[in-house]
């Protein structure tokens, strides 16, 4: 039913069903529409949060599906998410979302109108592309985004219901992905990246999102700077059952630099790094009475 792709980090490179992220896209869209029509969605005096989130995820899935079919060049993939930012811009304006951001050690940054037309599109573009860029090992494209999403859900309070069902399905796909039984493909990675970006904007957790995705930003910056200055790409070598690299051009090659690790060990190490930053974001955002 699904096209198959070789698992590059397994002996014999077995063929694995690819593109199962489309299941997440379809389920999440139906789930959010049901939340909206059931009347249990978060109260809003303006644009509906469930419908806006559904539209963004649908576009993310479509963009990933297009990439799976046509293998889009990065210059197209980098800017395509900007289209999905339009419903979020409309929601932010109509619902009067805050245009400021409070950062540790820096304080409150007021963006005013620039928040709607510059910051939101940048959030969508950066998050979607960086999440898609950190992949290649079974679990990276599923476990790591799930950790960020869980962190945002902990802080989202009344919006928790929006992602409860989708998160459970994504965790099921992640369990299969870690075992090497399925790939979510670009359809899944773009959709979950769009989910994280849109959910953070809707719940006004942009500062928490920024802290949480720092490892993703570091990974993408390292990859792009290396390509720009040396014209070389990051690539880890597969030796027996372990992965090792002789360079540091990405987060994966940095973790495995002269340090042979199994695929699951490498994924666990990167997941722990992301979990650390998510924990910091959650602890900073939670009110101090919480700890008393």
LOGUMAR-24622 format. One line per field, with one value per residue: x, y, z of N, C-alpha, C in turn; residue number from 1. Coordinates in steps of 0.02 Angstrom, whole numbers. Example, Ala and Ser with C-alpha at 12.3 -4.5 7.8 and 13.67 -1.06 7.14 Angstrom:
REM residues 2
nc1: 660 | 642
nc2: -284 | -112
nc3: 390 | 354
cac1: 615 | 684
cac2: -225 | -53
cac3: 390 | 357
cc1: 660 | 645
cc2: -165 | 2
cc3: 390 | 394
vopa: 1 | 2
//
This chain:
REM residues 292
nc1: 42 | 98 | 239 | 406 | 561 | 739 | 817 | 948 | 1037 | 1039 | 1090 | 1103 | 1011 | 861 | 696 | 577 | 411 | 365 | 320 | 214 | 174 | 66 | -44 | -48 | -75 | -204 | -280 | -262 | -319 | -455 | -483 | -465 | -566 | -677 | -663 | -689 | -824 | -889 | -895 | -811 | -694 | -562 | -621 | -654 | -650 | -632 | -553 | -561 | -461 | -441 | -478 | -389 | -267 | -285 | -286 | -155 | -80 | -127 | -74 | 62 | 76 | 40 | 145 | 253 | 216 | 223 | 359 | 405 | 360 | 415 | 543 | 587 | 689 | 796 | 788 | 658 | 584 | 620 | 550 | 417 | 336 | 295 | 174 | 84 | 88 | -3 | -142 | -113 | -66 | -182 | -264 | -192 | -203 | -344 | -381 | -310 | -179 | -34 | 99 | 225 | 376 | 445 | 603 | 727 | 851 | 855 | 732 | 576 | 531 | 464 | 373 | 272 | 178 | 262 | 269 | 160 | 179 | 311 | 380 | 293 | 284 | 423 | 440 | 361 | 425 | 560 | 548 | 477 | 566 | 688 | 653 | 624 | 750 | 829 | 856 | 864 | 902 | 822 | 692 | 733 | 656 | 535 | 531 | 602 | 529 | 411 | 447 | 465 | 335 | 263 | 317 | 268 | 132 | 120 | 124 | 16 | -114 | -279 | -280 | -239 | -319 | -322 | -209 | -203 | -257 | -191 | -56 | -47 | -67 | 45 | 148 | 128 | 163 | 295 | 348 | 346 | 430 | 553 | 585 | 614 | 517 | 432 | 435 | 404 | 422 | 445 | 320 | 271 | 371 | 369 | 237 | 231 | 323 | 259 | 149 | 204 | 253 | 134 | 52 | 125 | 117 | -22 | -49 | 26 | 161 | 288 | 416 | 452 | 453 | 561 | 672 | 662 | 687 | 819 | 925 | 888 | 902 | 1038 | 1087 | 1041 | 1105 | 1240 | 1246 | 1213 | 1309 | 1426 | 1407 | 1405 | 1534 | 1626 | 1575 | 1539 | 1445 | 1357 | 1385 | 1367 | 1457 | 1421 | 1465 | 1466 | 1358 | 1359 | 1367 | 1474 | 1572 | 1690 | 1694 | 1622 | 1486 | 1352 | 1220 | 1204 | 1327 | 1411 | 1382 | 1420 | 1554 | 1707 | 1662 | 1593 | 1426 | 1273 | 1126 | 1012 | 1072 | 1129 | 1014 | 952 | 1044 | 1036 | 901 | 899 | 971 | 883 | 775 | 827 | 836 | 701 | 651 | 712 | 646 | 514 | 526 | 564 | 451 | 347 | 250 | 322 | 258 | 225 | 328 | 330
nc2: -60 | 61 | 151 | 82 | 107 | 93 | 43 | 124 | 104 | -25 | -196 | -264 | -177 | -173 | -159 | -39 | 11 | 173 | 346 | 346 | 449 | 512 | 454 | 511 | 644 | 636 | 580 | 676 | 790 | 753 | 731 | 860 | 931 | 865 | 900 | 1036 | 1038 | 972 | 1059 | 1066 | 1130 | 1249 | 1403 | 1544 | 1710 | 1746 | 1687 | 1511 | 1401 | 1256 | 1233 | 1316 | 1258 | 1132 | 1165 | 1210 | 1094 | 1009 | 1074 | 1061 | 921 | 902 | 971 | 892 | 772 | 809 | 829 | 699 | 639 | 716 | 753 | 886 | 1033 | 1113 | 1252 | 1277 | 1206 | 1274 | 1395 | 1367 | 1337 | 1463 | 1493 | 1422 | 1497 | 1598 | 1574 | 1571 | 1699 | 1772 | 1720 | 1763 | 1903 | 1925 | 1864 | 1935 | 1904 | 1910 | 2020 | 2018 | 1949 | 1858 | 1834 | 1737 | 1821 | 1923 | 1990 | 2072 | 2075 | 2179 | 2163 | 2220 | 2263 | 2193 | 2066 | 1994 | 1992 | 1961 | 1888 | 1775 | 1708 | 1677 | 1592 | 1481 | 1443 | 1417 | 1320 | 1213 | 1176 | 1149 | 1043 | 947 | 931 | 866 | 710 | 542 | 436 | 299 | 351 | 481 | 573 | 560 | 532 | 642 | 763 | 731 | 744 | 883 | 925 | 870 | 945 | 1074 | 1047 | 1024 | 1152 | 1211 | 1208 | 1248 | 1218 | 1091 | 983 | 991 | 926 | 802 | 676 | 669 | 666 | 542 | 454 | 488 | 447 | 310 | 287 | 327 | 227 | 117 | 166 | 181 | 48 | 18 | -22 | 57 | 209 | 381 | 474 | 622 | 676 | 652 | 715 | 850 | 879 | 861 | 955 | 1072 | 1060 | 1081 | 1214 | 1287 | 1256 | 1312 | 1448 | 1470 | 1441 | 1536 | 1514 | 1551 | 1587 | 1476 | 1382 | 1428 | 1405 | 1266 | 1217 | 1244 | 1146 | 1095 | 1208 | 1229 | 1111 | 1127 | 1247 | 1210 | 1114 | 1192 | 1295 | 1220 | 1166 | 1284 | 1340 | 1236 | 1153 | 1024 | 883 | 823 | 660 | 506 | 354 | 181 | 48 | -116 | -146 | -21 | 160 | 285 | 435 | 540 | 674 | 834 | 888 | 898 | 871 | 734 | 681 | 744 | 689 | 557 | 568 | 498 | 406 | 264 | 216 | 127 | 132 | 159 | 205 | 325 | 396 | 402 | 481 | 606 | 631 | 647 | 765 | 856 | 838 | 894 | 1033 | 1058 | 1033 | 1137 | 1245 | 1221 | 1229 | 1363 | 1428 | 1387 | 1444 | 1514 | 1478 | 1348 | 1268 | 1270
nc3: 0 | 37 | -29 | -30 | 56 | 67 | 220 | 272 | 377 | 419 | 415 | 255 | 208 | 218 | 143 | 190 | 234 | 181 | 212 | 302 | 379 | 327 | 382 | 509 | 472 | 412 | 517 | 620 | 562 | 548 | 683 | 740 | 674 | 726 | 860 | 849 | 798 | 900 | 1002 | 1111 | 1099 | 1138 | 1207 | 1105 | 1045 | 919 | 777 | 746 | 839 | 826 | 689 | 621 | 657 | 599 | 462 | 444 | 473 | 374 | 260 | 288 | 281 | 147 | 83 | 122 | 62 | -71 | -80 | -58 | -173 | -279 | -242 | -194 | -216 | -96 | -97 | -130 | -35 | 79 | 82 | 58 | 174 | 215 | 159 | 236 | 348 | 336 | 382 | 519 | 544 | 520 | 622 | 735 | 725 | 726 | 847 | 937 | 988 | 1095 | 1053 | 1098 | 1168 | 1301 | 1361 | 1448 | 1547 | 1455 | 1444 | 1406 | 1239 | 1122 | 977 | 906 | 761 | 678 | 726 | 676 | 536 | 511 | 616 | 647 | 516 | 507 | 616 | 578 | 458 | 498 | 604 | 540 | 435 | 503 | 587 | 490 | 440 | 533 | 533 | 467 | 548 | 627 | 722 | 751 | 677 | 736 | 878 | 936 | 894 | 961 | 1095 | 1107 | 1078 | 1185 | 1289 | 1257 | 1269 | 1405 | 1453 | 1396 | 1447 | 1433 | 1299 | 1284 | 1244 | 1106 | 1052 | 1109 | 1059 | 929 | 976 | 1042 | 934 | 857 | 943 | 937 | 804 | 816 | 898 | 812 | 714 | 780 | 797 | 668 | 580 | 506 | 406 | 428 | 332 | 226 | 226 | 355 | 436 | 395 | 426 | 567 | 606 | 564 | 647 | 775 | 763 | 731 | 841 | 946 | 915 | 921 | 1055 | 1115 | 1154 | 1114 | 1163 | 1239 | 1138 | 1061 | 1146 | 1158 | 1028 | 1004 | 989 | 863 | 782 | 796 | 735 | 600 | 567 | 576 | 473 | 358 | 360 | 345 | 218 | 145 | 165 | 144 | 48 | 75 | 130 | 276 | 335 | 407 | 438 | 415 | 508 | 527 | 656 | 704 | 704 | 644 | 631 | 545 | 549 | 597 | 555 | 575 | 695 | 715 | 663 | 750 | 874 | 850 | 821 | 798 | 888 | 898 | 889 | 917 | 815 | 893 | 1010 | 966 | 930 | 1054 | 1125 | 1059 | 1079 | 1217 | 1229 | 1169 | 1255 | 1370 | 1338 | 1316 | 1444 | 1514 | 1454 | 1496 | 1636 | 1651 | 1605 | 1688 | 1829 | 1978 | 2105 | 2080 | 2117 | 2251
cac1: 0 | 143 | 303 | 456 | 626 | 789 | 842 | 1019 | 1078 | 1028 | 1126 | 1063 | 968 | 793 | 646 | 530 | 357 | 381 | 266 | 157 | 154 | 2 | -95 | -51 | -107 | -276 | -311 | -262 | -367 | -522 | -487 | -474 | -633 | -724 | -656 | -723 | -897 | -917 | -904 | -766 | -632 | -551 | -663 | -620 | -694 | -613 | -543 | -557 | -395 | -437 | -480 | -326 | -215 | -298 | -265 | -81 | -55 | -143 | -26 | 126 | 73 | 41 | 212 | 295 | 197 | 251 | 431 | 415 | 346 | 455 | 609 | 595 | 753 | 791 | 769 | 585 | 559 | 635 | 502 | 347 | 297 | 269 | 103 | 46 | 87 | -58 | -197 | -91 | -64 | -252 | -287 | -159 | -231 | -414 | -388 | -272 | -124 | 20 | 150 | 289 | 407 | 486 | 659 | 770 | 910 | 846 | 673 | 521 | 544 | 401 | 379 | 216 | 150 | 310 | 257 | 112 | 200 | 381 | 398 | 254 | 310 | 489 | 430 | 336 | 477 | 619 | 531 | 461 | 625 | 739 | 628 | 632 | 821 | 859 | 829 | 913 | 906 | 756 | 671 | 748 | 602 | 472 | 539 | 624 | 473 | 362 | 471 | 449 | 262 | 242 | 335 | 220 | 67 | 122 | 114 | -38 | -175 | -344 | -271 | -213 | -363 | -309 | -156 | -202 | -265 | -135 | 7 | -50 | -55 | 115 | 190 | 122 | 205 | 364 | 369 | 359 | 487 | 613 | 599 | 632 | 463 | 402 | 461 | 349 | 436 | 440 | 251 | 266 | 416 | 344 | 173 | 242 | 356 | 206 | 109 | 240 | 254 | 66 | 27 | 161 | 90 | -91 | -48 | 68 | 219 | 343 | 480 | 465 | 470 | 628 | 720 | 656 | 713 | 889 | 966 | 870 | 933 | 1110 | 1098 | 1032 | 1158 | 1301 | 1242 | 1213 | 1374 | 1475 | 1396 | 1422 | 1605 | 1669 | 1539 | 1535 | 1384 | 1366 | 1368 | 1397 | 1471 | 1390 | 1514 | 1434 | 1296 | 1370 | 1374 | 1530 | 1588 | 1757 | 1687 | 1568 | 1449 | 1282 | 1212 | 1216 | 1398 | 1444 | 1372 | 1456 | 1621 | 1756 | 1629 | 1545 | 1364 | 1220 | 1076 | 969 | 1112 | 1136 | 949 | 941 | 1087 | 1007 | 837 | 914 | 991 | 822 | 735 | 857 | 815 | 628 | 642 | 730 | 592 | 456 | 541 | 564 | 384 | 302 | 251 | 362 | 220 | 220 | 382 | 324
cac2: 0 | 118 | 138 | 61 | 138 | 53 | 66 | 129 | 88 | -95 | -243 | -286 | -121 | -198 | -110 | -22 | 56 | 243 | 394 | 334 | 512 | 532 | 431 | 563 | 703 | 623 | 571 | 740 | 835 | 731 | 741 | 932 | 950 | 838 | 943 | 1098 | 1029 | 947 | 1116 | 1062 | 1164 | 1308 | 1461 | 1595 | 1763 | 1761 | 1631 | 1447 | 1371 | 1189 | 1236 | 1345 | 1207 | 1080 | 1191 | 1212 | 1025 | 985 | 1101 | 1030 | 854 | 908 | 991 | 833 | 724 | 835 | 816 | 627 | 623 | 753 | 769 | 958 | 1063 | 1149 | 1322 | 1278 | 1182 | 1323 | 1451 | 1345 | 1343 | 1531 | 1493 | 1396 | 1548 | 1646 | 1565 | 1588 | 1773 | 1793 | 1703 | 1806 | 1970 | 1925 | 1844 | 1982 | 1872 | 1954 | 2031 | 2022 | 1886 | 1866 | 1787 | 1740 | 1864 | 1977 | 2027 | 2072 | 2105 | 2198 | 2162 | 2259 | 2235 | 2148 | 1998 | 1961 | 1985 | 1938 | 1837 | 1714 | 1672 | 1651 | 1535 | 1425 | 1423 | 1389 | 1258 | 1160 | 1154 | 1120 | 977 | 902 | 922 | 820 | 644 | 494 | 379 | 278 | 381 | 552 | 613 | 548 | 539 | 710 | 810 | 713 | 773 | 955 | 932 | 855 | 1003 | 1127 | 1028 | 1033 | 1223 | 1239 | 1212 | 1237 | 1195 | 1023 | 937 | 994 | 882 | 740 | 619 | 667 | 646 | 469 | 420 | 500 | 404 | 243 | 287 | 332 | 162 | 76 | 196 | 164 | -22 | 11 | -55 | 106 | 277 | 430 | 511 | 695 | 692 | 654 | 763 | 918 | 887 | 869 | 1020 | 1122 | 1054 | 1114 | 1286 | 1315 | 1248 | 1360 | 1514 | 1472 | 1441 | 1592 | 1486 | 1560 | 1587 | 1406 | 1349 | 1449 | 1369 | 1195 | 1198 | 1265 | 1093 | 1091 | 1265 | 1215 | 1060 | 1155 | 1297 | 1173 | 1084 | 1243 | 1329 | 1174 | 1163 | 1349 | 1355 | 1180 | 1117 | 954 | 865 | 779 | 591 | 458 | 289 | 123 | -6 | -169 | -124 | 44 | 219 | 326 | 487 | 569 | 746 | 862 | 933 | 896 | 846 | 662 | 667 | 770 | 638 | 496 | 586 | 452 | 373 | 218 | 205 | 95 | 181 | 178 | 245 | 392 | 428 | 415 | 537 | 667 | 641 | 674 | 836 | 894 | 835 | 942 | 1100 | 1062 | 1038 | 1206 | 1288 | 1210 | 1255 | 1436 | 1452 | 1372 | 1495 | 1493 | 1442 | 1277 | 1231 | 1277
cac3: 0 | 41 | -62 | 18 | 50 | 103 | 284 | 258 | 435 | 438 | 372 | 199 | 188 | 204 | 121 | 243 | 211 | 190 | 202 | 346 | 411 | 300 | 430 | 560 | 443 | 404 | 584 | 656 | 531 | 568 | 756 | 754 | 651 | 776 | 919 | 833 | 793 | 963 | 1048 | 1169 | 1083 | 1181 | 1191 | 1066 | 1021 | 850 | 732 | 781 | 845 | 796 | 617 | 598 | 666 | 549 | 397 | 443 | 470 | 307 | 213 | 303 | 253 | 74 | 63 | 130 | 10 | -133 | -78 | -66 | -244 | -328 | -215 | -204 | -197 | -33 | -106 | -133 | 29 | 132 | 84 | 50 | 236 | 224 | 139 | 293 | 402 | 325 | 430 | 586 | 547 | 525 | 689 | 784 | 721 | 747 | 918 | 978 | 1024 | 1116 | 1002 | 1133 | 1189 | 1361 | 1359 | 1508 | 1546 | 1406 | 1462 | 1358 | 1173 | 1090 | 905 | 877 | 700 | 646 | 750 | 632 | 467 | 505 | 665 | 637 | 458 | 522 | 661 | 538 | 410 | 533 | 640 | 493 | 399 | 547 | 608 | 433 | 425 | 581 | 520 | 441 | 593 | 650 | 785 | 754 | 649 | 773 | 951 | 955 | 891 | 1013 | 1158 | 1106 | 1081 | 1253 | 1329 | 1243 | 1296 | 1478 | 1467 | 1356 | 1487 | 1402 | 1230 | 1287 | 1208 | 1034 | 1030 | 1148 | 1014 | 882 | 1009 | 1054 | 870 | 838 | 985 | 910 | 744 | 838 | 923 | 753 | 679 | 818 | 783 | 598 | 543 | 462 | 401 | 420 | 270 | 229 | 243 | 427 | 468 | 382 | 462 | 638 | 614 | 558 | 707 | 831 | 751 | 736 | 910 | 988 | 901 | 945 | 1129 | 1136 | 1188 | 1067 | 1198 | 1256 | 1075 | 1042 | 1188 | 1144 | 962 | 996 | 958 | 792 | 749 | 795 | 684 | 533 | 556 | 564 | 406 | 306 | 360 | 317 | 145 | 116 | 167 | 122 | -4 | 95 | 167 | 334 | 321 | 453 | 408 | 447 | 515 | 565 | 687 | 735 | 661 | 666 | 583 | 552 | 544 | 639 | 510 | 595 | 764 | 713 | 656 | 810 | 927 | 832 | 799 | 827 | 944 | 868 | 927 | 880 | 792 | 949 | 1056 | 938 | 935 | 1126 | 1146 | 1032 | 1112 | 1284 | 1220 | 1156 | 1316 | 1417 | 1320 | 1328 | 1517 | 1533 | 1431 | 1539 | 1703 | 1648 | 1591 | 1744 | 1882 | 2036 | 2157 | 2061 | 2148 | 2324
cc1: 43 | 208 | 356 | 523 | 676 | 809 | 918 | 1064 | 1063 | 1066 | 1080 | 1015 | 897 | 746 | 593 | 475 | 371 | 319 | 206 | 137 | 87 | -55 | -104 | -89 | -183 | -311 | -316 | -313 | -439 | -533 | -502 | -542 | -686 | -723 | -695 | -799 | -929 | -927 | -859 | -699 | -624 | -593 | -623 | -670 | -680 | -610 | -534 | -486 | -391 | -436 | -416 | -270 | -223 | -273 | -189 | -52 | -69 | -92 | 43 | 130 | 76 | 111 | 260 | 280 | 225 | 326 | 446 | 406 | 398 | 526 | 626 | 664 | 742 | 770 | 693 | 555 | 567 | 579 | 429 | 306 | 268 | 195 | 60 | 44 | 28 | -117 | -177 | -87 | -135 | -279 | -257 | -188 | -303 | -424 | -346 | -217 | -69 | 73 | 219 | 313 | 451 | 540 | 701 | 832 | 905 | 788 | 621 | 542 | 477 | 411 | 326 | 190 | 197 | 300 | 212 | 143 | 272 | 396 | 360 | 277 | 380 | 485 | 410 | 391 | 535 | 603 | 518 | 522 | 678 | 718 | 637 | 706 | 856 | 827 | 884 | 921 | 836 | 741 | 684 | 689 | 537 | 480 | 555 | 567 | 420 | 382 | 454 | 374 | 236 | 258 | 287 | 152 | 63 | 105 | 51 | -106 | -238 | -339 | -246 | -253 | -349 | -259 | -154 | -207 | -208 | -69 | 8 | -37 | 18 | 163 | 187 | 165 | 279 | 390 | 386 | 421 | 552 | 634 | 618 | 579 | 428 | 445 | 401 | 360 | 434 | 369 | 243 | 309 | 394 | 279 | 185 | 279 | 306 | 160 | 140 | 238 | 186 | 40 | 60 | 134 | 20 | -93 | -4 | 128 | 281 | 411 | 500 | 485 | 542 | 682 | 721 | 690 | 786 | 933 | 951 | 903 | 1008 | 1126 | 1094 | 1086 | 1224 | 1303 | 1250 | 1280 | 1429 | 1469 | 1419 | 1497 | 1649 | 1638 | 1534 | 1473 | 1400 | 1344 | 1405 | 1406 | 1440 | 1441 | 1485 | 1366 | 1303 | 1381 | 1431 | 1544 | 1658 | 1755 | 1628 | 1530 | 1374 | 1278 | 1226 | 1291 | 1438 | 1440 | 1413 | 1528 | 1674 | 1728 | 1575 | 1485 | 1315 | 1170 | 1033 | 1007 | 1119 | 1070 | 934 | 981 | 1058 | 940 | 847 | 934 | 929 | 778 | 762 | 833 | 740 | 614 | 659 | 674 | 531 | 467 | 540 | 494 | 336 | 307 | 288 | 321 | 215 | 271 | 376 | 281
cc2: 63 | 101 | 121 | 94 | 97 | 84 | 65 | 107 | 18 | -140 | -268 | -233 | -145 | -142 | -102 | 23 | 128 | 287 | 384 | 395 | 536 | 509 | 482 | 624 | 693 | 617 | 637 | 789 | 817 | 744 | 815 | 957 | 924 | 879 | 1008 | 1089 | 1003 | 1003 | 1114 | 1095 | 1225 | 1367 | 1514 | 1647 | 1781 | 1699 | 1566 | 1419 | 1301 | 1191 | 1265 | 1294 | 1152 | 1102 | 1190 | 1142 | 994 | 1010 | 1070 | 959 | 855 | 925 | 932 | 780 | 744 | 822 | 742 | 606 | 652 | 768 | 842 | 983 | 1105 | 1221 | 1331 | 1259 | 1234 | 1375 | 1429 | 1350 | 1412 | 1536 | 1471 | 1446 | 1595 | 1636 | 1582 | 1664 | 1800 | 1780 | 1750 | 1876 | 1972 | 1908 | 1887 | 1950 | 1923 | 1960 | 2038 | 1953 | 1899 | 1812 | 1793 | 1782 | 1922 | 2021 | 2024 | 2108 | 2118 | 2203 | 2205 | 2225 | 2186 | 2075 | 1960 | 1945 | 1963 | 1879 | 1772 | 1676 | 1642 | 1590 | 1473 | 1399 | 1388 | 1323 | 1201 | 1133 | 1122 | 1051 | 926 | 885 | 874 | 751 | 597 | 433 | 363 | 307 | 456 | 594 | 606 | 561 | 610 | 762 | 796 | 743 | 847 | 965 | 919 | 915 | 1061 | 1111 | 1036 | 1105 | 1252 | 1243 | 1197 | 1211 | 1123 | 975 | 936 | 942 | 815 | 678 | 614 | 644 | 570 | 431 | 429 | 456 | 331 | 236 | 289 | 265 | 115 | 100 | 179 | 92 | -34 | -23 | -9 | 169 | 323 | 472 | 586 | 718 | 699 | 708 | 835 | 930 | 899 | 934 | 1077 | 1120 | 1092 | 1190 | 1317 | 1311 | 1298 | 1430 | 1521 | 1477 | 1495 | 1568 | 1493 | 1561 | 1515 | 1367 | 1365 | 1411 | 1294 | 1174 | 1220 | 1209 | 1085 | 1148 | 1255 | 1165 | 1089 | 1207 | 1263 | 1143 | 1137 | 1280 | 1285 | 1170 | 1228 | 1359 | 1298 | 1140 | 1042 | 942 | 819 | 709 | 545 | 391 | 233 | 66 | -61 | -147 | -54 | 98 | 261 | 378 | 514 | 645 | 768 | 913 | 933 | 870 | 771 | 647 | 694 | 719 | 575 | 508 | 544 | 415 | 325 | 205 | 165 | 149 | 205 | 219 | 317 | 431 | 446 | 475 | 603 | 683 | 670 | 747 | 879 | 895 | 884 | 1013 | 1110 | 1070 | 1108 | 1253 | 1282 | 1240 | 1332 | 1463 | 1441 | 1426 | 1469 | 1459 | 1367 | 1236 | 1233 | 1221
cc3: 0 | 4 | -10 | 3 | 90 | 169 | 281 | 316 | 463 | 390 | 317 | 173 | 170 | 184 | 175 | 215 | 229 | 181 | 247 | 388 | 386 | 346 | 486 | 534 | 439 | 472 | 621 | 628 | 551 | 643 | 772 | 730 | 700 | 840 | 909 | 833 | 857 | 1014 | 1109 | 1156 | 1129 | 1158 | 1155 | 1042 | 949 | 808 | 771 | 780 | 814 | 720 | 588 | 602 | 614 | 480 | 391 | 436 | 402 | 256 | 225 | 274 | 177 | 49 | 68 | 78 | -57 | -137 | -88 | -139 | -291 | -306 | -227 | -182 | -135 | -41 | -111 | -65 | 85 | 139 | 77 | 115 | 248 | 206 | 198 | 351 | 396 | 373 | 501 | 596 | 557 | 595 | 741 | 784 | 749 | 821 | 964 | 1018 | 1041 | 1062 | 1034 | 1151 | 1249 | 1362 | 1422 | 1496 | 1497 | 1424 | 1406 | 1295 | 1140 | 1014 | 870 | 813 | 664 | 668 | 701 | 564 | 456 | 551 | 655 | 575 | 471 | 567 | 621 | 491 | 444 | 566 | 591 | 458 | 443 | 573 | 551 | 421 | 473 | 573 | 498 | 484 | 618 | 719 | 789 | 731 | 688 | 848 | 971 | 949 | 945 | 1081 | 1162 | 1113 | 1151 | 1298 | 1319 | 1272 | 1371 | 1497 | 1436 | 1391 | 1447 | 1330 | 1226 | 1245 | 1133 | 1011 | 1067 | 1103 | 964 | 913 | 1020 | 989 | 849 | 879 | 961 | 847 | 763 | 862 | 865 | 715 | 714 | 804 | 709 | 556 | 494 | 458 | 394 | 358 | 280 | 245 | 318 | 459 | 455 | 421 | 536 | 652 | 611 | 620 | 765 | 823 | 762 | 807 | 956 | 978 | 931 | 1021 | 1158 | 1178 | 1145 | 1101 | 1216 | 1194 | 1056 | 1081 | 1169 | 1079 | 952 | 967 | 883 | 754 | 743 | 740 | 613 | 517 | 540 | 494 | 352 | 302 | 330 | 242 | 112 | 112 | 138 | 64 | 11 | 137 | 226 | 317 | 370 | 417 | 449 | 448 | 560 | 591 | 718 | 683 | 689 | 612 | 597 | 544 | 588 | 598 | 524 | 666 | 767 | 709 | 716 | 866 | 913 | 809 | 836 | 888 | 916 | 915 | 884 | 861 | 851 | 1001 | 1031 | 944 | 1008 | 1149 | 1122 | 1065 | 1182 | 1281 | 1211 | 1219 | 1368 | 1402 | 1330 | 1403 | 1542 | 1514 | 1476 | 1608 | 1705 | 1643 | 1650 | 1798 | 1943 | 2091 | 2143 | 2100 | 2225 | 2353
vopa: 1 | 2 | 3 | 4 | 5 | 6 | 7 | 8 | 9 | 10 | 11 | 12 | 13 | 14 | 15 | 16 | 17 | 18 | 19 | 20 | 21 | 22 | 23 | 24 | 25 | 26 | 27 | 28 | 29 | 30 | 31 | 32 | 33 | 34 | 35 | 36 | 37 | 38 | 39 | 40 | 41 | 42 | 43 | 44 | 45 | 46 | 47 | 48 | 49 | 50 | 51 | 52 | 53 | 54 | 55 | 56 | 57 | 58 | 59 | 60 | 61 | 62 | 63 | 64 | 65 | 66 | 67 | 68 | 69 | 70 | 71 | 72 | 73 | 74 | 75 | 76 | 77 | 78 | 79 | 80 | 81 | 82 | 83 | 84 | 85 | 86 | 87 | 88 | 89 | 90 | 91 | 92 | 93 | 94 | 95 | 96 | 97 | 98 | 99 | 100 | 101 | 102 | 103 | 104 | 105 | 106 | 107 | 108 | 109 | 110 | 111 | 112 | 113 | 114 | 115 | 116 | 117 | 118 | 119 | 120 | 121 | 122 | 123 | 124 | 125 | 126 | 127 | 128 | 129 | 130 | 131 | 132 | 133 | 134 | 135 | 136 | 137 | 138 | 139 | 140 | 141 | 142 | 143 | 144 | 145 | 146 | 147 | 148 | 149 | 150 | 151 | 152 | 153 | 154 | 155 | 156 | 157 | 158 | 159 | 160 | 161 | 162 | 163 | 164 | 165 | 166 | 167 | 168 | 169 | 170 | 171 | 172 | 173 | 174 | 175 | 176 | 177 | 178 | 179 | 180 | 181 | 182 | 183 | 184 | 185 | 186 | 187 | 188 | 189 | 190 | 191 | 192 | 193 | 194 | 195 | 196 | 197 | 198 | 199 | 200 | 201 | 202 | 203 | 204 | 205 | 206 | 207 | 208 | 209 | 210 | 211 | 212 | 213 | 214 | 215 | 216 | 217 | 218 | 219 | 220 | 221 | 222 | 223 | 224 | 225 | 226 | 227 | 228 | 229 | 230 | 231 | 232 | 233 | 234 | 235 | 236 | 237 | 238 | 239 | 240 | 241 | 242 | 243 | 244 | 245 | 246 | 247 | 248 | 249 | 250 | 251 | 252 | 253 | 254 | 255 | 256 | 257 | 258 | 259 | 260 | 261 | 262 | 263 | 264 | 265 | 266 | 267 | 268 | 269 | 270 | 271 | 272 | 273 | 274 | 275 | 276 | 277 | 278 | 279 | 280 | 281 | 282 | 283 | 284 | 285 | 286 | 287 | 288 | 289 | 290 | 291 | 292
//
